[in-house]
Every structure is written in C-alpha cells, then in structure tokens.
Amino acid sequence: YSGFMASLFLATLFMASLKTISLLLAPLAKTIISIDASTSQKLKWIFTESFKNMLVFIFCLSIWLIRLFIHTVNTFLPSPVFARGEKTIIITSLPPNSLTGSAIGRALSQVLALVIETPVDSRKYEFVRNLADEMIEENWKEESLREVNRMALSAGFERTVNLLNSALRDHGTGGMALKMIRRISCLNKHSFTANPPLQSTTTTTITESVLAEKLATDLLWFAEKLAGTCGVEEAIVEWSEASNLANLSLSAHPRIQASLVRVSVNLLREEGVEEGKRVKMLMTWLPLLANEVEGVVLSGREKCEAERVVEKMIEGLADKEAVLANWLHHYSHSNSDWPNLQRSYHQWCHFSRTSFNS
C-alpha cells in the first residue's frame, strides 16, 4: 500500500511539473518569435530559464521512473527469507520422514527460535523459556522424541553461536546480529508461507549494548539443555571450531565472558566424547580462561570447579604437552592467577623425566 501511495504521489508531481513547464514554454515560444535578434542578453536569459525548467522536469521524471521500476521489480522477487538463504533454527531441508518434520519437532523449533528472538526485558521472555523447558522435558520422557530434542537444540546452539559472533565482531555494538533478528521478526510478521515456525509476532526492541550479553546467556542455556544428551558432541564440535568467537571474547564484557567460560566448562565436563574433539575445544577456549579480566566474572566456587574439570580432562589425555604448553603461554602473559594448572604441569614434567630416563 505504501509503495502504491508513493508511486501515486510521484505521478502527481510529474504531471504537475509537466503542466508547469508547458505553461512556461507557451509564452516563451511567443517571446522568441517576437524578440529582436539584437537583444542577445534577453535571449540568453530566456534560454537559461528554459534549461532550468527542463532539468527540473527531467529530474522529476527520472525519480518517478526509478520508483516505478523498483516497485515493479519487487513484486516479482522471492521472499527475502528464501532469497537470503540464511540458516535459521528451522531445519526445512530435512527429509519429510525425519523426526524434525513432525508437528512436535516444528513446534519445538519455533519455540527455540522465539527464545533467541524475544528481548530479555520482554514480559514474554520467561513465558517462552518456560514453554521450551516444558516441551524439552516432556519430549525427553519419550525415547522416540529425544532425537527431536537433539536436532532442535543443536540447531539452536549453532545459530546462537553465529549471532553472538556477529554481535562481538561489530565492536560490541551487536549491529549485524540485531539487524538479522529484527529482519527475521519483521519478515515473519508479513510472511504468508506455509511454514508456521517461520511466523513470529515478536518485535525486537532490545538495545545493541544488551544483545551480546543476552545471546551469551541463551548460549549457556542451550549448552545446559544439551548436556547429558547425544547432541552434546555436536555442540562440542561447534564450540571447538568457534575460534573467531573465542578471539573476540577476549575483549568482551566480563558478564559475556562469564557465560562463555561456563559454556566451556559445561562442555569440558562431558565424558565419552572423542579425545581429539575435547582437546581442540580446550585449545580454542583456553586463552579466555587464562585471560580473565578484572571484575566480577566467576565466583571462587565456580573457579575451583572449573579448575577441577580442566585438570581431570588433562589427566586423561594421552598427549598433555600441547595443552599444557598453550596454558603456560597464556597464563604467564596474564594478570589473572586462574586457572592454576601448576599441579598438572608438574605432574607432566615428572612423568616426562621418568619416561626419558627409562
């Protein structure tokens, strides 16, 4: 409707300009016929004014034609949701017989998408989080629906990692991620596709300064929900490959760092995961653990627990050298005394001496 009104306004402006120019050119023609050839100054003034009027006419005509062209092209373009090709939390590319193709799978995917999109200061945020908790818990009771939880939560974890990476990459403003969330919410309002999970009435009013912290909190929530499930291994792989996010987190706000450290500790705590994947994850996030900034980040109890988790993991590694060398490098260049892995380092040195002598 707004495009139609804009086109109508420009068309009216065009016709008014055309009428004005015609009124100006009519006496001009008579003047040119009756003017004396010797009055070159008057003739110059007349042609100058005529040229100005013609420029106004051409300018108005160009604007009208451009607006008409854009309005016409937009009617034939596909919906931006599909044209952008953005990976959303809804997995529409899975085969029809997949578990996420079920009604309960689509419902859970929609709720998890709303968890990410809904501003934390909205009174509906707790409602959406509680609804997600309830659905996940009820699905977990049915063994056949646990795969639904795994796939939906894994997709949500991956999407949140990407959004948080965008927020921190934009110098902490969250500009790109905020635009993505707003665009999704806006498109969902006016979308008439057959996929209900893509439709959302959420209006994102969250500020750029709060967005990254909110996404980090959501990421911790996803990690906690994935803990103890078969989907945690996928989360560990995703977390170990988030090297850009790990680098950006070094200059992030302490509260954001706290959430990311907790995510790392929760994932490191998981056992039964391939050693190589856990080592890669620890190597990726060890700089953040060793470069804690001043401020309230983690409590003393949380730090002790995190140290025990890391020490236990290192103790079970066949090759400890790379991890401990990485820790020593960052620990020696940091003002923080945490995590203190000196005991693990001394034990490794003692074992290395024994192996060398034998």
C-alpha positions as CSV (number, residue, x, y, z in Angstrom):
1,Y,0.0,0.0,0.0
2,S,2.8,2.4,0.9
3,G,4.6,1.7,-2.4
4,F,1.3,2.4,-4.3
5,M,0.9,5.7,-2.5
6,A,4.5,6.7,-3.1
7,S,4.1,5.9,-6.8
8,L,0.8,7.9,-6.9
9,F,2.5,10.9,-5.2
10,L,5.4,10.9,-7.7
11,A,3.0,10.5,-10.6
12,T,1.1,13.6,-9.4
13,L,4.3,15.5,-9.0
14,F,5.3,14.5,-12.5
15,M,2.1,15.7,-14.1
16,A,2.2,19.0,-12.1
17,S,5.7,19.6,-13.3
18,L,4.7,18.8,-16.9
19,K,1.8,21.2,-16.7
20,T,4.0,24.0,-15.2
21,I,6.6,23.6,-17.9
22,S,4.0,23.7,-20.6
23,L,2.7,27.0,-19.2
24,L,6.2,28.4,-19.1
25,L,7.1,27.2,-22.6
26,A,4.0,28.7,-24.3
27,P,4.8,32.3,-23.6
28,L,8.4,31.5,-24.3
29,A,7.6,30.5,-27.8
30,K,5.7,33.7,-28.4
31,T,8.6,35.7,-26.9
32,I,11.2,34.0,-29.2
33,I,9.1,34.9,-32.3
34,S,8.6,38.5,-31.3
35,I,12.0,39.2,-29.9
36,D,14.5,41.3,-31.7
37,A,17.7,39.4,-32.8
38,S,19.9,42.1,-31.4
39,T,18.7,41.6,-27.8
40,S,21.0,38.7,-27.1
41,Q,21.0,39.3,-23.4
42,K,17.3,38.7,-23.1
43,L,17.5,35.7,-25.4
44,K,20.3,34.3,-23.2
45,W,18.1,34.8,-20.0
46,I,15.1,33.1,-21.7
47,F,17.1,30.0,-22.7
48,T,18.7,29.8,-19.3
49,E,15.4,29.7,-17.5
50,S,14.1,27.2,-20.0
51,F,17.1,25.0,-19.4
52,K,16.5,25.1,-15.7
53,N,12.9,24.2,-16.1
54,M,13.8,21.3,-18.4
55,L,16.3,20.0,-15.7
56,V,13.5,20.0,-13.1
57,F,11.3,18.2,-15.5
58,I,13.9,15.5,-16.3
59,F,14.7,15.1,-12.6
60,C,11.1,14.5,-11.6
61,L,10.6,12.2,-14.5
62,S,13.7,10.2,-13.5
63,I,12.6,9.8,-9.9
64,W,9.2,8.7,-10.9
65,L,10.6,6.1,-13.4
66,I,13.1,4.7,-10.9
67,R,10.4,4.4,-8.2
68,L,8.1,2.7,-10.6
69,F,10.9,0.3,-11.7
70,I,11.7,-0.7,-8.1
71,H,8.1,-1.2,-7.2
72,T,7.6,-3.4,-10.3
73,V,10.7,-5.5,-9.7
74,N,9.9,-6.1,-6.0
75,T,6.6,-7.7,-6.9
76,F,8.5,-10.4,-8.8
77,L,11.3,-11.1,-6.3
78,P,11.1,-14.0,-3.9
79,S,10.6,-13.5,-0.2
80,P,13.8,-12.3,1.4
81,V,13.6,-15.3,3.8
82,F,14.4,-17.6,1.0
83,A,16.5,-15.2,-1.1
84,R,18.9,-14.6,1.7
85,G,19.5,-18.3,2.3
86,E,20.2,-17.7,6.0
87,K,20.4,-20.8,8.1
88,T,17.6,-20.5,10.7
89,I,16.7,-22.7,13.5
90,I,14.0,-24.3,11.4
91,I,15.6,-27.2,9.5
92,T,13.4,-27.2,6.4
93,S,15.9,-29.2,4.3
94,L,15.5,-32.4,6.2
95,P,13.6,-35.3,4.5
96,P,9.8,-35.5,5.2
97,N,10.2,-38.7,7.3
98,S,12.7,-37.0,9.6
99,L,11.7,-36.6,13.2
100,T,12.1,-32.8,12.9
101,G,9.5,-33.0,10.2
102,S,6.9,-33.9,12.7
103,A,4.4,-31.4,14.3
104,I,6.1,-31.6,17.7
105,G,9.5,-31.0,16.0
106,R,8.3,-27.9,14.2
107,A,6.7,-26.6,17.4
108,L,9.9,-27.1,19.4
109,S,11.9,-25.4,16.7
110,Q,9.5,-22.4,16.7
111,V,9.7,-22.1,20.5
112,L,13.5,-22.2,20.4
113,A,13.6,-19.6,17.7
114,L,11.5,-17.3,19.9
115,V,13.8,-17.9,22.8
116,I,16.6,-16.3,20.7
117,E,14.4,-13.5,19.2
118,T,12.5,-12.4,22.3
119,P,14.1,-9.5,24.1
120,V,15.2,-10.4,27.6
121,D,13.3,-7.4,29.0
122,S,10.1,-8.5,27.5
123,R,7.5,-9.9,29.9
124,K,7.0,-12.8,27.4
125,Y,10.6,-13.9,27.6
126,E,10.1,-16.0,30.7
127,F,7.0,-17.5,29.2
128,V,8.9,-18.6,26.1
129,R,11.8,-20.0,28.1
130,N,9.4,-21.9,30.5
131,L,7.5,-23.3,27.5
132,A,10.7,-24.5,25.9
133,D,11.8,-26.1,29.2
134,E,8.4,-27.9,29.5
135,M,8.5,-29.2,25.9
136,I,12.1,-30.4,26.2
137,E,11.3,-32.2,29.4
138,E,8.1,-33.8,28.1
139,N,9.9,-34.9,24.9
140,W,12.7,-36.5,27.0
141,K,10.3,-38.8,28.7
142,E,9.5,-40.4,25.3
143,E,12.6,-42.2,23.9
144,S,11.3,-41.7,20.4
145,L,11.2,-37.9,20.8
146,R,14.7,-37.5,22.2
147,E,16.1,-37.2,18.7
148,V,13.7,-34.2,18.2
149,N,15.3,-32.5,21.2
150,R,18.8,-33.2,20.0
151,M,18.3,-31.8,16.5
152,A,16.4,-28.8,17.5
153,L,18.8,-27.9,20.4
154,S,21.9,-28.5,18.2
155,A,20.5,-26.2,15.5
156,G,19.6,-23.5,18.1
157,F,23.1,-23.7,19.6
158,E,24.7,-23.3,16.2
159,R,22.6,-20.4,15.3
160,T,23.2,-18.6,18.6
161,V,27.0,-19.0,18.2
162,N,26.8,-17.4,14.8
163,L,24.6,-14.5,16.1
164,L,26.9,-13.9,19.0
165,N,30.0,-13.9,16.8
166,S,28.4,-11.3,14.6
167,A,27.5,-9.1,17.6
168,L,31.0,-9.2,19.1
169,R,32.6,-8.7,15.6
170,D,30.8,-5.4,15.2
171,H,32.9,-3.9,18.1
172,G,30.5,-5.0,20.7
173,T,27.6,-3.0,19.1
174,G,25.7,-6.1,18.0
175,G,24.7,-4.3,14.9
176,M,24.7,-7.1,12.4
177,A,23.1,-9.7,14.7
178,L,20.5,-7.2,15.8
179,K,19.6,-6.5,12.2
180,M,19.3,-10.2,11.5
181,I,17.0,-10.8,14.4
182,R,14.9,-7.7,13.6
183,R,14.7,-8.7,10.0
184,I,13.6,-12.2,10.9
185,S,10.9,-10.9,13.2
186,C,9.7,-8.3,10.7
187,L,9.6,-10.8,7.8
188,N,7.8,-13.3,9.9
189,K,5.0,-10.7,10.6
190,H,4.3,-10.2,6.9
191,S,5.1,-13.7,5.7
192,F,2.4,-15.9,4.3
193,T,4.4,-19.0,3.8
194,A,3.2,-22.5,4.7
195,N,5.8,-23.0,7.4
196,P,4.3,-21.9,10.7
197,P,7.6,-21.9,12.6
198,L,8.8,-19.1,10.4
199,Q,6.0,-16.8,11.5
200,S,6.7,-14.8,14.6
201,T,5.0,-11.7,16.0
202,T,8.0,-10.7,18.1
203,T,9.1,-7.1,17.8
204,T,12.7,-6.8,18.8
205,T,13.3,-3.7,20.9
206,I,16.5,-5.0,22.5
207,T,19.3,-2.5,22.5
208,E,22.6,-3.2,20.8
209,S,24.6,-3.0,24.1
210,V,22.5,-5.8,25.7
211,L,22.2,-8.0,22.7
212,A,25.5,-9.8,23.0
213,E,25.0,-10.5,26.7
214,K,21.6,-11.9,26.0
215,L,22.9,-14.2,23.3
216,A,25.7,-15.4,25.6
217,T,23.1,-16.2,28.2
218,D,21.0,-18.1,25.6
219,L,24.1,-20.0,24.6
220,L,24.7,-21.1,28.1
221,W,21.1,-22.2,28.3
222,F,21.4,-24.3,25.1
223,A,24.6,-25.9,26.4
224,E,22.9,-26.8,29.7
225,K,20.0,-28.4,27.8
226,L,22.4,-30.3,25.5
227,A,24.4,-31.7,28.5
228,G,24.0,-35.4,29.0
229,T,22.4,-35.9,25.6
230,C,23.9,-37.4,22.4
231,G,23.7,-33.9,20.9
232,V,26.4,-32.6,23.2
233,E,29.1,-34.0,20.9
234,E,27.8,-31.8,18.1
235,A,27.9,-28.8,20.4
236,I,31.5,-29.6,21.3
237,V,32.5,-29.7,17.7
238,E,30.7,-26.4,17.0
239,W,32.3,-24.9,20.1
240,S,35.8,-26.1,19.2
241,E,35.5,-24.5,15.7
242,A,34.4,-21.2,17.1
243,S,37.9,-19.7,17.1
244,N,36.7,-16.3,15.9
245,L,34.3,-16.1,18.7
246,A,37.0,-17.2,21.2
247,N,39.3,-14.4,20.0
248,L,36.6,-11.8,20.1
249,S,35.6,-12.8,23.6
250,L,38.9,-11.7,25.0
251,S,37.8,-8.1,24.7
252,A,34.1,-8.7,25.6
253,H,32.3,-7.5,28.7
254,P,33.0,-9.6,31.8
255,R,29.4,-10.8,32.0
256,I,29.7,-12.1,28.5
257,Q,33.0,-13.8,29.3
258,A,31.4,-15.4,32.3
259,S,28.7,-17.0,30.2
260,L,31.2,-18.2,27.7
261,V,33.5,-19.7,30.3
262,R,30.5,-21.5,31.8
263,V,29.7,-22.9,28.4
264,S,33.2,-24.2,28.0
265,V,33.3,-25.7,31.5
266,N,29.9,-27.5,30.9
267,L,31.1,-28.9,27.6
268,L,34.5,-29.9,29.0
269,R,32.8,-31.8,31.8
270,E,31.1,-34.2,29.3
271,E,32.7,-37.6,29.2
272,G,32.5,-40.2,26.5
273,V,33.4,-37.7,23.8
274,E,36.4,-38.4,21.5
275,E,39.6,-37.1,23.0
276,G,40.6,-35.1,19.9
277,K,37.4,-33.1,19.9
278,R,37.7,-32.2,23.6
279,V,41.4,-31.2,23.2
280,K,40.6,-29.0,20.2
281,M,37.9,-27.3,22.3
282,L,40.2,-26.7,25.2
283,M,42.9,-25.3,23.0
284,T,40.4,-22.9,21.4
285,W,39.0,-21.6,24.7
286,L,42.0,-21.8,27.0
287,P,43.1,-18.2,26.1
288,L,39.8,-16.9,27.5
289,L,40.2,-19.0,30.7
290,A,43.7,-17.7,31.2
291,N,42.9,-14.1,30.4
292,E,40.2,-13.3,32.8
293,V,39.7,-9.5,33.1
294,E,39.2,-7.5,36.2
295,G,35.6,-7.6,37.5
296,V,33.1,-10.0,38.8
297,V,33.3,-12.8,36.3
298,L,33.2,-16.1,38.2
299,S,32.8,-16.8,41.8
300,G,35.5,-18.6,43.8
301,R,33.5,-21.7,43.9
302,E,33.0,-21.7,40.1
303,K,36.7,-21.1,39.5
304,C,37.6,-24.1,41.7
305,E,35.1,-26.3,40.0
306,A,36.3,-25.2,36.5
307,E,39.9,-25.9,37.5
308,R,39.0,-29.4,38.7
309,V,37.2,-30.1,35.4
310,V,40.2,-28.9,33.3
311,E,42.6,-30.9,35.5
312,K,40.6,-34.0,35.2
313,M,40.4,-33.7,31.5
314,I,44.1,-33.1,31.1
315,E,44.8,-36.1,33.4
316,G,43.0,-38.4,31.0
317,L,44.9,-37.2,27.9
318,A,47.5,-39.3,26.3
319,D,49.4,-36.3,25.0
320,K,49.4,-33.4,27.5
321,E,52.2,-31.4,26.1
322,A,50.3,-29.3,23.6
323,V,47.6,-28.3,26.1
324,L,49.9,-27.5,28.9
325,A,52.3,-25.5,26.7
326,N,49.3,-23.5,25.5
327,W,48.2,-22.9,29.1
328,L,51.6,-21.8,30.2
329,H,52.0,-19.3,27.4
330,H,48.7,-17.5,28.1
331,Y,49.0,-17.9,31.9
332,S,52.4,-16.3,32.0
333,H,51.2,-13.3,30.0
334,S,48.0,-12.8,32.0
335,N,47.4,-10.7,35.2
336,S,45.0,-13.5,36.3
337,D,46.1,-16.4,38.5
338,W,43.3,-18.6,37.1
339,P,43.2,-21.3,36.1
340,N,46.1,-22.5,38.1
341,L,47.2,-25.8,36.4
342,Q,50.7,-25.9,38.0
343,R,49.9,-29.2,39.6
344,S,49.0,-30.8,36.3
345,Y,52.1,-29.2,34.7
346,H,54.5,-30.5,37.4
347,Q,53.0,-34.0,37.2
348,W,53.5,-34.0,33.4
349,C,57.1,-32.8,33.9
350,H,57.7,-35.6,36.4
351,F,56.2,-38.2,34.0
352,S,58.3,-36.8,31.1
353,R,61.5,-37.2,33.2
354,T,60.7,-40.7,34.2
355,S,59.9,-41.6,30.6
356,F,63.2,-40.1,29.4
357,N,65.3,-41.9,31.9
358,S,63.6,-45.2,31.2
